[in-house]
Amino acid sequence: MTVNRRFLLTARPKGVPKPADFAFVSEPLPDLAEGEILVRNAYASIDPAIRGWMDDAPSYMPPIPLGAPVRATTIGRVAASRHPDFAVGDPVMGVNGLEDYSVATAGGFTSKIDLSAVPEPTNFLSVYGAVGLTGYFGLLEVGQPKPGETVLVSGAAGAVGSVVGQIARIKGCRAVGIAGGAAKCQRLIDEFGFDAAIDYRGKDLAAMTAAIAEACPGGVDVFFDNVGGLILDATLPNINHRARLALCGMISQYNATGPVPGPTNLWFLIARVARMEGLLVSEYIDRWSEGAAEMARWIAEGKLVFREQIEEGLENALPVFLKLFEGTNDGKLILKISDL
Ligand SMILES: NC(=O)c1ccc[n+]([C@@H]2O[C@H](COP(=O)([O-])OP(=O)(O)OC[C@H]3O[C@@H](n4cnc5c(N)ncnc54)[C@H](OP(=O)(O)O)[C@@H]3O)[C@@H](O)[C@H]2O)c1
């Protein structure tokens, strides 16, 4: 009998998620209702946002219910169908769960994908998916970079950040990246073409503010922030008149166990007549194909490179997820569940 191995959320994590917050179970395959499809998950996108969905807190998505599989975007194939538009074997992508098989509903988030449109199927979870397009639309629409400007990126060696720095360079900007550790900072320059890199590790607010000033002697025109907290605070005194701050993520705070201190330097938004704006890639969903086409052009021209780190095995879901918070992921983190 085919079983469905499932990685369930059983408790709301306090701080860094731990094994006791989850259960790894094997269950029989579910029966489908009319209009539903059964997806055999092959690859799951392991995203920092999943940590937020584990909390019972207001967000742009409802919390993952306790006892339900940990939510993740997956690609896979239709294993059974009671929906007229989906046939067994169709490749699909959708918001599913960390489990072998997910039930997707008609009118839900699952859609068919054309595997011939990308070099590797996992590219749908990285550069041609929400991650790459977050960098694309976040920088171009919220950041509004102009040639000659300085674009500062936090989380710069990661999946979103590495794309942002490269697009900034393509648009004629000076790109400065912030990352953890000397090796990642070197990679920013050697692999992703950033003009300068700042290692944030071990720096307090004063040291980080000074490091940004040194790396951005003409000030910061666009700040693309994946991290929040001290790095955002240290950037504010360095922003230029009419700077744009695109808030993409706050990974430094996702495992906080209490209220986090607010930025102490918000005054600089007033003093520099600057704009700080949150962004969600889902706001641009109608234009995703436009963004993906332009990214494909840049990749073909050798102007854009990206990394995927594919880890194996549903049973490794937790240690793989925690890599995002340890900084031990190396590009877009993906979990392989089965062959596609
Ligand atoms: N708004 C949206 O629509 C949207 C969509 C996708 C992603 N995001 C956000 O974008 C950000 C990056 O996501 P990603 O998928 O590209 O992940 P990623 O950058 O590939 O991986 C996470 C990286 O965050 C860094 N990090 C972890 N804890 C940190 C801390 N306390 N302080 C500073 N840096 C820390 C680590 O790099 P270091 O080794 O350099 O510390 C780690 O490698 C996340 O905040 C995510 O929530 C937002």
The ligand as an SDF file (V2000), in Angstrom:
LIG
                    3D

 48 52  0  0  0  0  0  0  0  0999 V2000
    8.3040   39.8270    0.3810 N   0  0  0  0  0  0  0  0  0  0  0  0
    8.2960   38.7630   -0.4190 C   0  0  0  0  0  0  0  0  0  0  0  0
    7.4370   38.6130   -1.2950 O   0  0  0  0  0  0  0  0  0  0  0  0
    9.3620   37.7410   -0.2280 C   0  0  0  0  0  0  0  0  0  0  0  0
    9.4760   36.6350   -1.0990 C   0  0  0  0  0  0  0  0  0  0  0  0
   10.5470   35.7490   -0.9110 C   0  0  0  0  0  0  0  0  0  0  0  0
   11.4290   35.9470    0.1430 C   0  0  0  0  0  0  0  0  0  0  0  0
   11.2630   37.0090    0.9700 N   0  0  0  0  0  0  0  0  0  0  0  0
   12.2040   37.2840    2.0700 C   0  0  0  0  0  0  0  0  0  0  0  0
   13.4780   37.4510    1.4850 O   0  0  0  0  0  0  0  0  0  0  0  0
   14.4730   37.1060    2.4330 C   0  0  0  0  0  0  0  0  0  0  0  0
   15.4860   36.1670    1.7880 C   0  0  0  0  0  0  0  0  0  0  0  0
   14.8220   34.9400    1.4510 O   0  0  0  0  0  0  0  0  0  0  0  0
   15.5840   33.8230    0.6000 P   0  0  0  0  0  0  0  0  0  0  0  0
   14.5860   32.7950    0.2520 O   0  0  0  0  0  0  0  0  0  0  0  0
   16.3520   34.4880   -0.4730 O   0  0  0  0  0  0  0  0  0  0  0  0
   16.5960   33.2100    1.6720 O   0  0  0  0  0  0  0  0  0  0  0  0
   18.1790   33.2070    1.5830 P   0  0  0  0  0  0  0  0  0  0  0  0
   18.6360   34.6300    1.5990 O   0  0  0  0  0  0  0  0  0  0  0  0
   18.6310   32.3200    0.4780 O   0  0  0  0  0  0  0  0  0  0  0  0
   18.5750   32.4960    2.9490 O   0  0  0  0  0  0  0  0  0  0  0  0
   18.4380   33.1380    4.1600 C   0  0  0  0  0  0  0  0  0  0  0  0
   19.7270   33.9020    4.5190 C   0  0  0  0  0  0  0  0  0  0  0  0
   19.4000   34.8660    5.5250 O   0  0  0  0  0  0  0  0  0  0  0  0
   20.5710   35.1770    6.2420 C   0  0  0  0  0  0  0  0  0  0  0  0
   20.2540   35.2760    7.6720 N   0  0  0  0  0  0  0  0  0  0  0  0
   19.6990   34.3390    8.4730 C   0  0  0  0  0  0  0  0  0  0  0  0
   19.5680   34.8030    9.7240 N   0  0  0  0  0  0  0  0  0  0  0  0
   20.0780   36.0680    9.7120 C   0  0  0  0  0  0  0  0  0  0  0  0
   20.2390   37.0720   10.7080 C   0  0  0  0  0  0  0  0  0  0  0  0
   19.8550   36.8740   11.9820 N   0  0  0  0  0  0  0  0  0  0  0  0
   20.8160   38.2560   10.3430 N   0  0  0  0  0  0  0  0  0  0  0  0
   21.2230   38.4670    9.0810 C   0  0  0  0  0  0  0  0  0  0  0  0
   21.0910   37.5520    8.0870 N   0  0  0  0  0  0  0  0  0  0  0  0
   20.5200   36.3690    8.4040 C   0  0  0  0  0  0  0  0  0  0  0  0
   21.5750   34.0400    5.9940 C   0  0  0  0  0  0  0  0  0  0  0  0
   22.6230   34.5760    5.2010 O   0  0  0  0  0  0  0  0  0  0  0  0
   23.9850   35.1180    5.8890 P   0  0  0  0  0  0  0  0  0  0  0  0
   24.8850   33.9330    5.9460 O   0  0  0  0  0  0  0  0  0  0  0  0
   24.4290   36.1930    4.9750 O   0  0  0  0  0  0  0  0  0  0  0  0
   23.6120   35.5900    7.2630 O   0  0  0  0  0  0  0  0  0  0  0  0
   20.7790   33.0280    5.1950 C   0  0  0  0  0  0  0  0  0  0  0  0
   21.5740   32.3300    4.2740 O   0  0  0  0  0  0  0  0  0  0  0  0
   13.7550   36.5300    3.6430 C   0  0  0  0  0  0  0  0  0  0  0  0
   13.6350   37.5360    4.6300 O   0  0  0  0  0  0  0  0  0  0  0  0
   12.3950   36.1820    3.0850 C   0  0  0  0  0  0  0  0  0  0  0  0
   11.3970   36.1680    4.0730 O   0  0  0  0  0  0  0  0  0  0  0  0
   10.2490   37.8970    0.8120 C   0  0  0  0  0  0  0  0  0  0  0  0
  1  2  1  0
  2  3  2  0
  2  4  1  0
  4  5  1  0
  4 48  2  0
  5  6  2  0
  6  7  1  0
  7  8  2  0
  8  9  1  0
  8 48  1  0
  9 10  1  0
  9 46  1  0
 10 11  1  0
 11 12  1  0
 11 44  1  0
 12 13  1  0
 13 14  1  0
 14 15  2  0
 14 16  1  0
 14 17  1  0
 17 18  1  0
 18 19  2  0
 18 20  1  0
 18 21  1  0
 21 22  1  0
 22 23  1  0
 23 24  1  0
 23 42  1  0
 24 25  1  0
 25 26  1  0
 25 36  1  0
 26 27  1  0
 26 35  1  0
 27 28  2  0
 28 29  1  0
 29 30  1  0
 29 35  2  0
 30 31  1  0
 30 32  2  0
 32 33  1  0
 33 34  2  0
 34 35  1  0
 36 37  1  0
 36 42  1  0
 37 38  1  0
 38 39  2  0
 38 40  1  0
 38 41  1  0
 42 43  1  0
 44 45  1  0
 44 46  1  0
 46 47  1  0
M  CHG  2   8   1  16  -1
M  END
$$$$
